[in-house]
């Protein structure tokens, strides 16, 4: 599971997209979710700003979905019990 913001200037999503595209057919699924407005710190309640050319900020919608994605992933892989 890879969750990344499209506006991430620290770890640009193109590298994750390339990794997914290069994945062998027999490999386990790599789920990639790219949040359209998400900067590098999309799940942290930080004010929008640029520091050392890194765009930082918060995307509430992406944050909520990312938490849901993580719980679903961990549950599906038996790492947490469902209903938590």
PDB file of N, CA, C and O in Angstrom:
ATOM      1  N   UNK A   1       0.852  -1.170   0.000  1.00  0.00           N
ATOM      2  CA  UNK A   1       0.000   0.000   0.000  1.00  0.00           C
ATOM      3  C   UNK A   1       0.897   1.231   0.000  1.00  0.00           C
ATOM      4  O   UNK A   1       1.736   1.401   0.884  1.00  0.00           O
ATOM      5  N   UNK A   2       0.709   2.093  -1.008  1.00  0.00           N
ATOM      6  CA  UNK A   2       1.456   3.339  -1.104  1.00  0.00           C
ATOM      7  C   UNK A   2       0.442   4.469  -1.208  1.00  0.00           C
ATOM      8  O   UNK A   2      -0.392   4.483  -2.114  1.00  0.00           O
ATOM      9  N   UNK A   3       0.515   5.403  -0.289  1.00  0.00           N
ATOM     10  CA  UNK A   3      -0.367   6.567  -0.265  1.00  0.00           C
ATOM     11  C   UNK A   3       0.500   7.801  -0.452  1.00  0.00           C
ATOM     12  O   UNK A   3       1.426   8.030   0.327  1.00  0.00           O
ATOM     13  N   UNK A   4       0.215   8.594  -1.467  1.00  0.00           N
ATOM     14  CA  UNK A   4       1.072   9.739  -1.763  1.00  0.00           C
ATOM     15  C   UNK A   4       0.245  10.866  -2.361  1.00  0.00           C
ATOM     16  O   UNK A   4      -0.777  10.635  -3.007  1.00  0.00           O
ATOM     17  N   UNK A   5       0.703  12.077  -2.135  1.00  0.00           N
ATOM     18  CA  UNK A   5       0.028  13.239  -2.691  1.00  0.00           C
ATOM     19  C   UNK A   5       0.592  13.611  -4.051  1.00  0.00           C
ATOM     20  O   UNK A   5       1.803  13.556  -4.267  1.00  0.00           O
ATOM     21  N   UNK A   6      -0.281  13.987  -4.959  1.00  0.00           N
ATOM     22  CA  UNK A   6       0.153  14.423  -6.292  1.00  0.00           C
ATOM     23  C   UNK A   6       1.026  15.670  -6.216  1.00  0.00           C
ATOM     24  O   UNK A   6       1.891  15.876  -7.068  1.00  0.00           O
ATOM     25  N   UNK A   7       0.803  16.499  -5.204  1.00  0.00           N
ATOM     26  CA  UNK A   7       1.569  17.741  -5.038  1.00  0.00           C
ATOM     27  C   UNK A   7       2.809  17.548  -4.171  1.00  0.00           C
ATOM     28  O   UNK A   7       3.390  18.526  -3.701  1.00  0.00           O
ATOM     29  N   UNK A   8       3.216  16.315  -3.955  1.00  0.00           N
ATOM     30  CA  UNK A   8       4.395  16.030  -3.128  1.00  0.00           C
ATOM     31  C   UNK A   8       5.655  16.386  -3.906  1.00  0.00           C
ATOM     32  O   UNK A   8       5.955  15.768  -4.927  1.00  0.00           O
ATOM     33  N   UNK A   9       6.389  17.380  -3.426  1.00  0.00           N
ATOM     34  CA  UNK A   9       7.632  17.786  -4.079  1.00  0.00           C
ATOM     35  C   UNK A   9       8.858  17.148  -3.428  1.00  0.00           C
ATOM     36  O   UNK A   9       9.977  17.318  -3.911  1.00  0.00           O
ATOM     37  N   UNK A  10       8.652  16.419  -2.340  1.00  0.00           N
ATOM     38  CA  UNK A  10       9.751  15.746  -1.646  1.00  0.00           C
ATOM     39  C   UNK A  10       9.966  14.357  -2.252  1.00  0.00           C
ATOM     40  O   UNK A  10      11.084  13.995  -2.617  1.00  0.00           O
ATOM     41  N   UNK A  11       8.904  13.604  -2.352  1.00  0.00           N
ATOM     42  CA  UNK A  11       8.929  12.283  -2.990  1.00  0.00           C
ATOM     43  C   UNK A  11       7.857  12.291  -4.082  1.00  0.00           C
ATOM     44  O   UNK A  11       6.727  11.865  -3.841  1.00  0.00           O
ATOM     45  N   UNK A  12       8.195  12.765  -5.263  1.00  0.00           N
ATOM     46  CA  UNK A  12       7.212  12.900  -6.326  1.00  0.00           C
ATOM     47  C   UNK A  12       6.523  11.568  -6.652  1.00  0.00           C
ATOM     48  O   UNK A  12       7.170  10.521  -6.694  1.00  0.00           O
ATOM     49  N   UNK A  13       5.222  11.619  -6.879  1.00  0.00           N
ATOM     50  CA  UNK A  13       4.470  10.386  -7.117  1.00  0.00           C
ATOM     51  C   UNK A  13       4.890   9.631  -8.369  1.00  0.00           C
ATOM     52  O   UNK A  13       4.599   8.442  -8.491  1.00  0.00           O
ATOM     53  N   UNK A  14       5.563  10.289  -9.294  1.00  0.00           N
ATOM     54  CA  UNK A  14       5.960   9.585 -10.525  1.00  0.00           C
ATOM     55  C   UNK A  14       6.856   8.387 -10.221  1.00  0.00           C
ATOM     56  O   UNK A  14       6.827   7.395 -10.949  1.00  0.00           O
ATOM     57  N   UNK A  15       7.650   8.468  -9.154  1.00  0.00           N
ATOM     58  CA  UNK A  15       8.512   7.338  -8.803  1.00  0.00           C
ATOM     59  C   UNK A  15       7.672   6.145  -8.337  1.00  0.00           C
ATOM     60  O   UNK A  15       7.991   4.998  -8.649  1.00  0.00           O
ATOM     61  N   UNK A  16       6.614   6.418  -7.600  1.00  0.00           N
ATOM     62  CA  UNK A  16       5.715   5.348  -7.151  1.00  0.00           C
ATOM     63  C   UNK A  16       4.947   4.771  -8.334  1.00  0.00           C
ATOM     64  O   UNK A  16       4.726   3.562  -8.410  1.00  0.00           O
ATOM     65  N   UNK A  17       4.544   5.637  -9.250  1.00  0.00           N
ATOM     66  CA  UNK A  17       3.835   5.180 -10.447  1.00  0.00           C
ATOM     67  C   UNK A  17       4.746   4.306 -11.312  1.00  0.00           C
ATOM     68  O   UNK A  17       4.298   3.303 -11.869  1.00  0.00           O
ATOM     69  N   UNK A  18       6.013   4.680 -11.424  1.00  0.00           N
ATOM     70  CA  UNK A  18       6.982   3.875 -12.170  1.00  0.00           C
ATOM     71  C   UNK A  18       7.201   2.522 -11.503  1.00  0.00           C
ATOM     72  O   UNK A  18       7.295   1.496 -12.177  1.00  0.00           O
ATOM     73  N   UNK A  19       7.281   2.529 -10.178  1.00  0.00           N
ATOM     74  CA  UNK A  19       7.462   1.279  -9.436  1.00  0.00           C
ATOM     75  C   UNK A  19       6.278   0.349  -9.680  1.00  0.00           C
ATOM     76  O   UNK A  19       6.470  -0.844  -9.916  1.00  0.00           O
ATOM     77  N   UNK A  20       5.061   0.878  -9.627  1.00  0.00           N
ATOM     78  CA  UNK A  20       3.875   0.067  -9.855  1.00  0.00           C
ATOM     79  C   UNK A  20       3.848  -0.463 -11.285  1.00  0.00           C
ATOM     80  O   UNK A  20       3.531  -1.632 -11.503  1.00  0.00           O
ATOM     81  N   UNK A  21       4.175   0.381 -12.257  1.00  0.00           N
ATOM     82  CA  UNK A  21       4.167  -0.023 -13.663  1.00  0.00           C
ATOM     83  C   UNK A  21       5.204  -1.109 -13.948  1.00  0.00           C
ATOM     84  O   UNK A  21       5.002  -1.946 -14.828  1.00  0.00           O
ATOM     85  N   UNK A  22       6.304  -1.097 -13.209  1.00  0.00           N
ATOM     86  CA  UNK A  22       7.382  -2.066 -13.432  1.00  0.00           C
ATOM     87  C   UNK A  22       7.194  -3.365 -12.668  1.00  0.00           C
ATOM     88  O   UNK A  22       8.007  -4.282 -12.783  1.00  0.00           O
ATOM     89  N   UNK A  23       6.141  -3.443 -11.899  1.00  0.00           N
ATOM     90  CA  UNK A  23       5.919  -4.624 -11.075  1.00  0.00           C
ATOM     91  C   UNK A  23       5.620  -5.848 -11.941  1.00  0.00           C
ATOM     92  O   UNK A  23       4.783  -5.771 -12.840  1.00  0.00           O
ATOM     93  N   UNK A  24       6.284  -6.969 -11.689  1.00  0.00           N
ATOM     94  CA  UNK A  24       5.988  -8.188 -12.444  1.00  0.00           C
ATOM     95  C   UNK A  24       4.548  -8.653 -12.196  1.00  0.00           C
ATOM     96  O   UNK A  24       3.992  -8.445 -11.117  1.00  0.00           O
ATOM     97  N   UNK A  25       3.972  -9.269 -13.191  1.00  0.00           N
ATOM     98  CA  UNK A  25       2.584  -9.728 -13.088  1.00  0.00           C
ATOM     99  C   UNK A  25       2.384 -10.698 -11.918  1.00  0.00           C
ATOM    100  O   UNK A  25       1.314 -10.725 -11.310  1.00  0.00           O
ATOM    101  N   UNK A  26       3.393 -11.480 -11.607  1.00  0.00           N
ATOM    102  CA  UNK A  26       3.275 -12.487 -10.544  1.00  0.00           C
ATOM    103  C   UNK A  26       3.512 -11.911  -9.144  1.00  0.00           C
ATOM    104  O   UNK A  26       3.333 -12.614  -8.149  1.00  0.00           O
ATOM    105  N   UNK A  27       3.905 -10.667  -9.062  1.00  0.00           N
ATOM    106  CA  UNK A  27       4.186 -10.046  -7.757  1.00  0.00           C
ATOM    107  C   UNK A  27       2.881  -9.779  -7.014  1.00  0.00           C
ATOM    108  O   UNK A  27       1.826  -9.636  -7.632  1.00  0.00           O
ATOM    109  N   UNK A  28       2.956  -9.713  -5.685  1.00  0.00           N
ATOM    110  CA  UNK A  28       1.761  -9.339  -4.916  1.00  0.00           C
ATOM    111  C   UNK A  28       1.284  -7.945  -5.335  1.00  0.00           C
ATOM    112  O   UNK A  28       2.073  -7.116  -5.789  1.00  0.00           O
ATOM    113  N   UNK A  29       0.000  -7.707  -5.177  1.00  0.00           N
ATOM    114  CA  UNK A  29      -0.571  -6.418  -5.579  1.00  0.00           C
ATOM    115  C   UNK A  29       0.094  -5.267  -4.830  1.00  0.00           C
ATOM    116  O   UNK A  29       0.281  -5.317  -3.614  1.00  0.00           O
ATOM    117  N   UNK A  30       0.442  -4.245  -5.578  1.00  0.00           N
ATOM    118  CA  UNK A  30       0.905  -3.007  -4.975  1.00  0.00           C
ATOM    119  C   UNK A  30      -0.223  -2.008  -5.211  1.00  0.00           C
ATOM    120  O   UNK A  30      -0.465  -1.591  -6.344  1.00  0.00           O
ATOM    121  N   UNK A  31      -0.902  -1.633  -4.149  1.00  0.00           N
ATOM    122  CA  UNK A  31      -1.982  -0.670  -4.270  1.00  0.00           C
ATOM    123  C   UNK A  31      -1.400   0.719  -4.118  1.00  0.00           C
ATOM    124  O   UNK A  31      -0.751   1.027  -3.118  1.00  0.00           O
ATOM    125  N   UNK A  32      -1.634   1.552  -5.110  1.00  0.00           N
ATOM    126  CA  UNK A  32      -1.128   2.915  -5.124  1.00  0.00           C
ATOM    127  C   UNK A  32      -2.306   3.872  -5.148  1.00  0.00           C
ATOM    128  O   UNK A  32      -3.160   3.797  -6.031  1.00  0.00           O
ATOM    129  N   UNK A  33      -2.347   4.778  -4.168  1.00  0.00           N
ATOM    130  CA  UNK A  33      -3.375   5.810  -4.113  1.00  0.00           C
ATOM    131  C   UNK A  33      -2.658   7.155  -4.167  1.00  0.00           C
ATOM    132  O   UNK A  33      -1.832   7.470  -3.310  1.00  0.00           O
ATOM    133  N   UNK A  34      -2.990   7.941  -5.192  1.00  0.00           N
ATOM    134  CA  UNK A  34      -2.404   9.276  -5.345  1.00  0.00           C
ATOM    135  C   UNK A  34      -3.510  10.296  -5.084  1.00  0.00           C
ATOM    136  O   UNK A  34      -4.513  10.340  -5.797  1.00  0.00           O
ATOM    137  N   UNK A  35      -3.312  11.107  -4.059  1.00  0.00           N
ATOM    138  CA  UNK A  35      -4.298  12.112  -3.695  1.00  0.00           C
ATOM    139  C   UNK A  35      -4.047  13.374  -4.527  1.00  0.00           C
ATOM    140  O   UNK A  35      -2.959  13.945  -4.460  1.00  0.00           O
ATOM    141  N   UNK A  36      -5.042  13.816  -5.311  1.00  0.00           N
ATOM    142  CA  UNK A  36      -4.847  14.894  -6.290  1.00  0.00           C
ATOM    143  C   UNK A  36      -4.276  16.196  -5.741  1.00  0.00           C
ATOM    144  O   UNK A  36      -3.479  16.842  -6.421  1.00  0.00           O
ATOM    145  N   UNK A  37      -4.654  16.595  -4.545  1.00  0.00           N
ATOM    146  CA  UNK A  37      -4.193  17.879  -3.990  1.00  0.00           C
ATOM    147  C   UNK A  37      -3.187  17.692  -2.857  1.00  0.00           C
ATOM    148  O   UNK A  37      -2.746  18.675  -2.261  1.00  0.00           O
ATOM    149  N   UNK A  38      -2.825  16.469  -2.557  1.00  0.00           N
ATOM    150  CA  UNK A  38      -2.010  16.203  -1.380  1.00  0.00           C
ATOM    151  C   UNK A  38      -0.556  16.600  -1.500  1.00  0.00           C
ATOM    152  O   UNK A  38       0.136  16.147  -2.412  1.00  0.00           O
ATOM    153  N   UNK A  39      -0.074  17.450  -0.584  1.00  0.00           N
ATOM    154  CA  UNK A  39       1.353  17.734  -0.505  1.00  0.00           C
ATOM    155  C   UNK A  39       2.057  16.634   0.308  1.00  0.00           C
ATOM    156  O   UNK A  39       1.424  15.652   0.697  1.00  0.00           O
ATOM    157  N   UNK A  40       3.323  16.794   0.556  1.00  0.00           N
ATOM    158  CA  UNK A  40       4.121  15.775   1.251  1.00  0.00           C
ATOM    159  C   UNK A  40       3.546  15.412   2.619  1.00  0.00           C
ATOM    160  O   UNK A  40       3.569  14.240   2.994  1.00  0.00           O
ATOM    161  N   UNK A  41       3.053  16.345   3.343  1.00  0.00           N
ATOM    162  CA  UNK A  41       2.558  16.101   4.707  1.00  0.00           C
ATOM    163  C   UNK A  41       1.031  16.127   4.757  1.00  0.00           C
ATOM    164  O   UNK A  41       0.444  16.673   5.691  1.00  0.00           O
ATOM    165  N   UNK A  42       0.391  15.532   3.744  1.00  0.00           N
ATOM    166  CA  UNK A  42      -1.066  15.670   3.614  1.00  0.00           C
ATOM    167  C   UNK A  42      -1.846  15.180   4.824  1.00  0.00           C
ATOM    168  O   UNK A  42      -2.977  15.616   5.036  1.00  0.00           O
ATOM    169  N   UNK A  43      -1.277  14.290   5.620  1.00  0.00           N
ATOM    170  CA  UNK A  43      -2.015  13.747   6.768  1.00  0.00           C
ATOM    171  C   UNK A  43      -1.599  14.381   8.102  1.00  0.00           C
ATOM    172  O   UNK A  43      -1.960  13.882   9.169  1.00  0.00           O
ATOM    173  N   UNK A  44      -0.847  15.471   8.037  1.00  0.00           N
ATOM    174  CA  UNK A  44      -0.445  16.190   9.246  1.00  0.00           C
ATOM    175  C   UNK A  44      -1.066  17.577   9.218  1.00  0.00           C
ATOM    176  O   UNK A  44      -1.023  18.254   8.191  1.00  0.00           O
ATOM    177  N   UNK A  45      -1.631  17.998  10.315  1.00  0.00           N
ATOM    178  CA  UNK A  45      -2.301  19.302  10.361  1.00  0.00           C
ATOM    179  C   UNK A  45      -1.278  20.433  10.425  1.00  0.00           C
ATOM    180  O   UNK A  45      -1.072  21.062  11.463  1.00  0.00           O
ATOM    181  N   UNK A  46      -0.651  20.663   9.286  1.00  0.00           N
ATOM    182  CA  UNK A  46       0.343  21.727   9.163  1.00  0.00           C
ATOM    183  C   UNK A  46      -0.206  22.804   8.234  1.00  0.00           C
ATOM    184  O   UNK A  46      -0.955  22.500   7.306  1.00  0.00           O
ATOM    185  N   UNK A  47       0.158  24.044   8.475  1.00  0.00           N
ATOM    186  CA  UNK A  47      -0.260  25.096   7.547  1.00  0.00           C
ATOM    187  C   UNK A  47       0.466  24.926   6.205  1.00  0.00           C
ATOM    188  O   UNK A  47       1.594  24.437   6.155  1.00  0.00           O
ATOM    189  N   UNK A  48      -0.201  25.337   5.127  1.00  0.00           N
ATOM    190  CA  UNK A  48       0.445  25.297   3.816  1.00  0.00           C
ATOM    191  C   UNK A  48       1.650  26.222   3.827  1.00  0.00           C
ATOM    192  O   UNK A  48       1.554  27.384   4.221  1.00  0.00           O
ATOM    193  N   UNK A  49       2.784  25.692   3.388  1.00  0.00           N
ATOM    194  CA  UNK A  49       3.998  26.501   3.309  1.00  0.00           C
ATOM    195  C   UNK A  49       5.048  25.750   2.498  1.00  0.00           C
ATOM    196  O   UNK A  49       4.903  24.558   2.224  1.00  0.00           O
ATOM    197  N   UNK A  50       6.083  26.448   2.127  1.00  0.00           N
ATOM    198  CA  UNK A  50       7.209  25.841   1.423  1.00  0.00           C
ATOM    199  C   UNK A  50       8.451  26.045   2.268  1.00  0.00           C
ATOM    200  O   UNK A  50       8.766  27.167   2.665  1.00  0.00           O
ATOM    201  N   UNK A  51       9.158  24.952   2.543  1.00  0.00           N
ATOM    202  CA  UNK A  51      10.374  24.974   3.339  1.00  0.00           C
ATOM    203  C   UNK A  51      11.452  24.246   2.541  1.00  0.00           C
ATOM    204  O   UNK A  51      11.287  23.079   2.186  1.00  0.00           O
ATOM    205  N   UNK A  52      12.546  24.934   2.263  1.00  0.00           N
ATOM    206  CA  UNK A  52      13.641  24.338   1.478  1.00  0.00           C
ATOM    207  C   UNK A  52      13.118  23.700   0.192  1.00  0.00           C
ATOM    208  O   UNK A  52      13.525  22.597  -0.172  1.00  0.00           O
ATOM    209  N   UNK A  53      12.230  24.391  -0.480  1.00  0.00           N
ATOM    210  CA  UNK A  53      11.600  23.970  -1.734  1.00  0.00           C
ATOM    211  C   UNK A  53      10.678  22.766  -1.580  1.00  0.00           C
ATOM    212  O   UNK A  53      10.293  22.151  -2.574  1.00  0.00           O
ATOM    213  N   UNK A  54      10.321  22.425  -0.347  1.00  0.00           N
ATOM    214  CA  UNK A  54       9.382  21.328  -0.096  1.00  0.00           C
ATOM    215  C   UNK A  54       8.015  21.922   0.201  1.00  0.00           C
ATOM    216  O   UNK A  54       7.872  22.727   1.122  1.00  0.00           O
ATOM    217  N   UNK A  55       7.017  21.533  -0.568  1.00  0.00           N
ATOM    218  CA  UNK A  55       5.661  22.006  -0.302  1.00  0.00           C
ATOM    219  C   UNK A  55       5.070  21.148   0.805  1.00  0.00           C
ATOM    220  O   UNK A  55       4.965  19.928   0.672  1.00  0.00           O
ATOM    221  N   UNK A  56       4.688  21.795   1.896  1.00  0.00           N
ATOM    222  CA  UNK A  56       4.104  21.114   3.038  1.00  0.00           C
ATOM    223  C   UNK A  56       2.698  21.644   3.248  1.00  0.00           C
ATOM    224  O   UNK A  56       2.402  22.784   2.889  1.00  0.00           O
ATOM    225  N   UNK A  57       1.844  20.842   3.818  1.00  0.00           N
ATOM    226  CA  UNK A  57       0.483  21.274   4.096  1.00  0.00           C
ATOM    227  C   UNK A  57      -0.397  20.094   4.450  1.00  0.00           C
ATOM    228  O   UNK A  57       0.081  18.968   4.590  1.00  0.00           O
ATOM    229  N   UNK A  58      -1.668  20.353   4.593  1.00  0.00           N
ATOM    230  CA  UNK A  58      -2.642  19.373   5.056  1.00  0.00           C
ATOM    231  C   UNK A  58      -3.763  19.262   4.041  1.00  0.00           C
ATOM    232  O   UNK A  58      -4.212  20.263   3.483  1.00  0.00           O
ATOM    233  N   UNK A  59      -4.212  18.036   3.805  1.00  0.00           N
ATOM    234  CA  UNK A  59      -5.374  17.786   2.950  1.00  0.00           C
ATOM    235  C   UNK A  59      -6.318  16.911   3.764  1.00  0.00           C
ATOM    236  O   UNK A  59      -6.097  15.708   3.906  1.00  0.00           O
ATOM    237  N   UNK A  60      -7.366  17.520   4.294  1.00  0.00           N
ATOM    238  CA  UNK A  60      -8.280  16.814   5.199  1.00  0.00           C
ATOM    239  C   UNK A  60      -8.920  15.594   4.538  1.00  0.00           C
ATOM    240  O   UNK A  60      -9.004  14.531   5.153  1.00  0.00           O
ATOM    241  N   UNK A  61      -9.368  15.735   3.300  1.00  0.00           N
ATOM    242  CA  UNK A  61     -10.010  14.603   2.610  1.00  0.00           C
ATOM    243  C   UNK A  61      -9.030  13.458   2.420  1.00  0.00           C
ATOM    244  O   UNK A  61      -9.367  12.300   2.666  1.00  0.00           O
ATOM    245  N   UNK A  62      -7.826  13.776   1.986  1.00  0.00           N
ATOM    246  CA  UNK A  62      -6.808  12.745   1.790  1.00  0.00           C
ATOM    247  C   UNK A  62      -6.456  12.080   3.113  1.00  0.00           C
ATOM    248  O   UNK A  62      -6.273  10.863   3.164  1.00  0.00           O
ATOM    249  N   UNK A  63      -6.361  12.856   4.173  1.00  0.00           N
ATOM    250  CA  UNK A  63      -6.026  12.314   5.484  1.00  0.00           C
ATOM    251  C   UNK A  63      -7.065  11.299   5.955  1.00  0.00           C
ATOM    252  O   UNK A  63      -6.722  10.216   6.431  1.00  0.00           O
ATOM    253  N   UNK A  64      -8.333  11.663   5.816  1.00  0.00           N
ATOM    254  CA  UNK A  64      -9.410  10.749   6.230  1.00  0.00           C
ATOM    255  C   UNK A  64      -9.363   9.470   5.400  1.00  0.00           C
ATOM    256  O   UNK A  64      -9.473   8.369   5.938  1.00  0.00           O
ATOM    257  N   UNK A  65      -9.198   9.623   4.083  1.00  0.00           N
ATOM    258  CA  UNK A  65      -9.157   8.432   3.231  1.00  0.00           C
ATOM    259  C   UNK A  65      -7.925   7.586   3.512  1.00  0.00           C
ATOM    260  O   UNK A  65      -8.008   6.358   3.515  1.00  0.00           O
ATOM    261  N   UNK A  66      -6.789   8.219   3.747  1.00  0.00           N
ATOM    262  CA  UNK A  66      -5.560   7.470   4.018  1.00  0.00           C
ATOM    263  C   UNK A  66      -5.705   6.620   5.277  1.00  0.00           C
ATOM    264  O   UNK A  66      -5.274   5.467   5.304  1.00  0.00           O
ATOM    265  N   UNK A  67      -6.300   7.179   6.303  1.00  0.00           N
ATOM    266  CA  UNK A  67      -6.505   6.405   7.536  1.00  0.00           C
ATOM    267  C   UNK A  67      -7.423   5.210   7.272  1.00  0.00           C
ATOM    268  O   UNK A  67      -7.196   4.114   7.784  1.00  0.00           O
ATOM    269  N   UNK A  68      -8.464   5.438   6.464  1.00  0.00           N
ATOM    270  CA  UNK A  68      -9.371   4.349   6.102  1.00  0.00           C
ATOM    271  C   UNK A  68      -8.620   3.276   5.295  1.00  0.00           C
ATOM    272  O   UNK A  68      -8.799   2.080   5.523  1.00  0.00           O
ATOM    273  N   UNK A  69      -7.798   3.710   4.373  1.00  0.00           N
ATOM    274  CA  UNK A  69      -7.019   2.782   3.542  1.00  0.00           C
ATOM    275  C   UNK A  69      -6.075   1.928   4.394  1.00  0.00           C
ATOM    276  O   UNK A  69      -5.953   0.722   4.178  1.00  0.00           O
ATOM    277  N   UNK A  70      -5.414   2.559   5.356  1.00  0.00           N
ATOM    278  CA  UNK A  70      -4.470   1.832   6.210  1.00  0.00           C
ATOM    279  C   UNK A  70      -5.195   0.794   7.062  1.00  0.00           C
ATOM    280  O   UNK A  70      -4.741  -0.345   7.167  1.00  0.00           O
ATOM    281  N   UNK A  71      -6.304   1.172   7.664  1.00  0.00           N
ATOM    282  CA  UNK A  71      -7.069   0.226   8.491  1.00  0.00           C
ATOM    283  C   UNK A  71      -7.565  -0.934   7.630  1.00  0.00           C
ATOM    284  O   UNK A  71      -7.479  -2.088   8.049  1.00  0.00           O
ATOM    285  N   UNK A  72      -8.076  -0.650   6.452  1.00  0.00           N
ATOM    286  CA  UNK A  72      -8.561  -1.708   5.555  1.00  0.00           C
ATOM    287  C   UNK A  72      -7.421  -2.635   5.151  1.00  0.00           C
ATOM    288  O   UNK A  72      -7.599  -3.853   5.113  1.00  0.00           O
ATOM    289  N   UNK A  73      -6.254  -2.074   4.849  1.00  0.00           N
ATOM    290  CA  UNK A  73      -5.090  -2.873   4.462  1.00  0.00           C
ATOM    291  C   UNK A  73      -4.645  -3.779   5.611  1.00  0.00           C
ATOM    292  O   UNK A  73      -4.434  -4.976   5.422  1.00  0.00           O
ATOM    293  N   UNK A  74      -4.506  -3.197   6.800  1.00  0.00           N
ATOM    294  CA  UNK A  74      -4.065  -3.989   7.956  1.00  0.00           C
ATOM    295  C   UNK A  74      -5.084  -5.069   8.320  1.00  0.00           C
ATOM    296  O   UNK A  74      -4.704  -6.180   8.692  1.00  0.00           O
ATOM    297  N   UNK A  75      -6.355  -4.753   8.217  1.00  0.00           N
ATOM    298  CA  UNK A  75      -7.396  -5.731   8.486  1.00  0.00           C
ATOM    299  C   UNK A  75      -7.355  -6.854   7.461  1.00  0.00           C
ATOM    300  O   UNK A  75      -7.421  -8.028   7.825  1.00  0.00           O
ATOM    301  N   UNK A  76      -7.248  -6.507   6.184  1.00  0.00           N
ATOM    302  CA  UNK A  76      -7.220  -7.507   5.102  1.00  0.00           C
ATOM    303  C   UNK A  76      -6.042  -8.456   5.242  1.00  0.00           C
ATOM    304  O   UNK A  76      -6.122  -9.614   4.833  1.00  0.00           O
ATOM    305  N   UNK A  77      -4.956  -7.974   5.813  1.00  0.00           N
ATOM    306  CA  UNK A  77      -3.767  -8.818   5.984  1.00  0.00           C
ATOM    307  C   UNK A  77      -3.661  -9.438   7.380  1.00  0.00           C
ATOM    308  O   UNK A  77      -2.622  -9.982   7.754  1.00  0.00           O
ATOM    309  N   UNK A  78      -4.744  -9.345   8.133  1.00  0.00           N
ATOM    310  CA  UNK A  78      -4.789  -9.993   9.443  1.00  0.00           C
ATOM    311  C   UNK A  78      -3.908  -9.357  10.487  1.00  0.00           C
ATOM    312  O   UNK A  78      -3.570  -9.999  11.481  1.00  0.00           O
ATOM    313  N   UNK A  79      -3.530  -8.119  10.291  1.00  0.00           N
ATOM    314  CA  UNK A  79      -2.641  -7.474  11.239  1.00  0.00           C
ATOM    315  C   UNK A  79      -3.386  -6.745  12.344  1.00  0.00           C
ATOM    316  O   UNK A  79      -2.812  -6.458  13.395  1.00  0.00           O
ATOM    317  N   UNK A  80      -4.647  -6.445  12.118  1.00  0.00           N
ATOM    318  CA  UNK A  80      -5.535  -5.938  13.177  1.00  0.00           C
ATOM    319  C   UNK A  80      -6.888  -6.604  12.990  1.00  0.00           C
ATOM    320  O   UNK A  80      -7.259  -7.005  11.886  1.00  0.00           O
ATOM    321  N   UNK A  81      -7.614  -6.712  14.091  1.00  0.00           N
ATOM    322  CA  UNK A  81      -8.927  -7.339  14.030  1.00  0.00           C
ATOM    323  C   UNK A  81      -9.929  -6.367  13.415  1.00  0.00           C
ATOM    324  O   UNK A  81      -9.861  -5.160  13.649  1.00  0.00           O
ATOM    325  N   UNK A  82     -10.855  -6.901  12.630  1.00  0.00           N
ATOM    326  CA  UNK A  82     -11.885  -6.032  12.049  1.00  0.00           C
ATOM    327  C   UNK A  82     -12.748  -5.443  13.143  1.00  0.00           C
ATOM    328  O   UNK A  82     -12.934  -6.062  14.191  1.00  0.00           O
ATOM    329  N   UNK A  83     -13.272  -4.263  12.913  1.00  0.00           N
ATOM    330  CA  UNK A  83     -14.090  -3.589  13.897  1.00  0.00           C
ATOM    331  C   UNK A  83     -13.315  -2.665  14.800  1.00  0.00           C
ATOM    332  O   UNK A  83     -13.903  -2.028  15.675  1.00  0.00           O
ATOM    333  N   UNK A  84     -12.019  -2.572  14.616  1.00  0.00           N
ATOM    334  CA  UNK A  84     -11.194  -1.669  15.432  1.00  0.00           C
ATOM    335  C   UNK A  84     -11.244  -0.282  14.930  1.00  0.00           C
ATOM    336  O   UNK A  84     -10.608   0.604  15.499  1.00  0.00           O
TER     337      UNK A  84
END
